[in-house]
Amino acid sequence: MTVNVTVWSENYHEPREEEVRRRYPGGIHGAVAAGLGEVLGERVRVRTAVLADPEHGLTDQALAETDVLTWWGHMAHEEVDGEIVERVRRRVLGGMGLVVLHSGHHSRLFRALMGTTCTLTWRDAGERELVWTVAPGHPIARGVPRPLVIDRHETYGEPFDVPEPDELVFVSNFGGGEVFRSGCCYRRGLGRIFYFSPGDQGYPVYHHPGVRRVLANAVLWAAPAGGTGEPLANTHTPIHW
């Protein structure tokens, strides 16, 4: 069976910043979509949507046809219409999977689902990030290097004001000493949610094969088994380094 994925991004930086546009010529949403296709092939059917689309590309019909939604936002969280946030929230509670990426931690959607501020500490010094697997048996960790090395990235740090994860899959540490819960699983209603922190617009993180593997695994984990998505069994394709 095929998992239907909607890759959503606010697409704020790309039209405004040439450096980000060079790094992600097809947009951050395009890079995430390309990575899912690269790793999962015909197991996924991917569409993209951005903030400027009618209803942000998240119409009732589009959501009804989506097994897993990925969400990247940064500068325009408050520009997302509240009615659409509630529409997506209800869809997650009804069983749609959600993968929240990087600064999407502060989106109206993630805050609504977590019930907390979802704030964290951060700075941007372009330091190395090591993403450590702390739940090696978890499906999202399959085929992920230990550690997953991101040579330069924005630094996130604790405290991270989110509920205790149902499952903690990854923890990151940075050159400056910060430690951060970078891969967190939650269940809300019938829906599965995964938050993954790597992915700042200032670095080519979504071209990293290890990051692409994490996102592909997360989509398969979050997909509603028994729905239109592929069951969780027999979904692993090895990655070679």
N, C-alpha and C positions, 0 to 999 in steps of 0.2 A: 504494500500500500504506500501511497505518497503522502508526505506531510506538507500541508499548505502553510507557507510562512509569509507573513507580511513584515518587511523590514522597514521600520519607521525612523525618520530622522528629522529634526527641525530644519536642517539645511540652511543654517544661519551664516556660518563662517565661509562656506565655499563661494557664494557669489560676492562676498565682500573682501576676502583676503586672498591675494594671489598665491601666497606661500601655501596656504591650506589647499587651494585649488590645484596647485602643482602636485601636492602630496596625494590628493584624492580627486583626480580629474573627473571621476564619475560620482563624486560625493561620497561622504562617509557611508551612506546607505548603499551606494553602489559597491563599495569595497566589501562591506559585510555580506551583501547578497552574493557577490562573486566568490567569496570564501566558502559560503555554504554550498554553492554549486560545485566548487572545486573538490571539496571533501566528500560531499554526500551524493553528488551526481543526480541520477533519476529518482533518488529517494525523497527529494524535496521539489516542490514547485514554489518558486519565490516570486513575489511581487514587491515593489517598493512604494512608499508613500512619504510625503513630506508635509510640513506645516502649511505651506501655501496652497496645497490641493484643496478643492472643495470639501468641507467637513474634515479637513486635515487628512483626507484619504481614508478616513475611518468611518465610513458609512455603516449603517446596520447590515447591509448586504455584504460589504467587504469583511466585516468582522464575523458574520455568520459563516463565511467561507474560509476563515483563518483558523488553523489549528494552533499556531504559535505566533506571537507578535514579539518582535525585538524592538527595543526603544532606546534611541540615543537623543539626548537633549543637553543643552548647556546654557545658552543665553536667552532663550525665549520660553522658559517654563510657564510664565504667567500669561503668555499669549495663547496657550492651548485652552480652547473653550471648555468651560466647566461642565457643560452638558455632555460633551464628548468624553471628557475624563470619566464621568459617571457611567456613560455607555460602555466604555472599555472596562471599567472596574466590574460592572455587572457581568460582562462577558467572561472575565477571568474567574469570578466566583462561580460561573456556570460551567467552567471546565477548560477554557482556552488557556494555553500556556503563555507565559510572559518571561522574556529575557531582558533585563534592564542593564544597560551598559554605561560604564564610566560615570559621567556627571549626570546621567539620568537618575542617579540616587536622589537628586533634589527635585525631580519632576513632580508635578501635582499628582500624577497617577501613582507613583511609588509611595509618596507620602500618604495618600489616601488608603492604600492597601496596608501599609505598615502601621499607621496610626501614631507616628512619631515625627520629629523634625527631619530625620535622616541627614543631619549635618555631620561634618567631619572636619579634621584639620588637613591643610594642604599647603604646599609651596611648589614652585616650579624651578628646579635647578638642573633639570636634565640628567638626573642621576640614574644609576642602574637599579632596576627592580628585579628581584628574584621572587618568583611565584612558586611557593612550596605546596605540594600536595599533602594534605593532612588527613584525607580520607581516600586511601589508594584503592579501596574496593568500590568506590562510588562510580556509577556509569559516566558521570561528567569527567572523571579523571582518566578514563581509558585512553591510552596512547599519548598522554601528555608528558613531556619531559619533566624530570625531577632533578633540579628545579627547571622551570620555564624561565629563561633569561631574556629580559628586555633591556637592551643596552642603555637606552636613554628614555626617560619617561618623567611625567609629572609625579610628584610625591603625594600620596594620600597617607593619613595617619589617624590613629585612635585619639580620642574617643569617637566612635562612629555610632550615632544615636539611632540605632535600629533595634527591633526586638531580637532576642537571642535566636539565631538561626535554628531551624529544624535540623539542618545538616550543614556543617561547615566543611567545605571541600578544599579551599585554598586559603593560605595566609601569605602575604607578601612582606618582604623587608627591603629597605632602601639604603642607599649609600650613606645617608645622614643618620641612620639608626632607627627610623620609624618602622613600626610594624602595623599591618593593616589586614583586617578580615576581607580578603579580596574576592572570595567566591562563596556566596551564601545562598542556601536553598530555603524556601518557604512554601507552605501550602495555605491557600486561602480559599475557603469553600471547596469546590471541586478542582480548582486550578493550581498548577504548580508554577512557582516563580523562582528564577535564578538571577541573582545580582552578580555581575563580574566587573571589577573596577578598571582593568587596563583598557585604554582606548582614547587617550587625549588627542584632540585635533592637531596638536603641535608636533606629533610624532607618528611615524608610519606603522603604528601598532597593528592595524587591521590587515596589513599585508604579511604579518608574522605567521608562519605555518603553525606554530604551537598555539597561538591565540585562535587561529581559524579552527583548529581541532577542538579547542574548548567550546567555541560557539556552536560547532556542529553537534558535539556531544550534548550540549545543553538543550538544543532544539529537540533532539530525539528524546531526551529525558522529560522535557516539559510537554511534549505532545500527548494529547489525551488518548491513552490506550483504550481500544474499543470504540473510538470515534472514527473520524475520517483519517486520523494520523496513523502512522506505522506503529505497531506494538513495540514495546521496549526491548523485547528479546531479539537476538540475532541482528543487532544494528551496528556492530563494531567493525570498522575497517581499520587495519593497522596503519600507523604513520611511521615512515622510515626517516631516520636522521643520519 
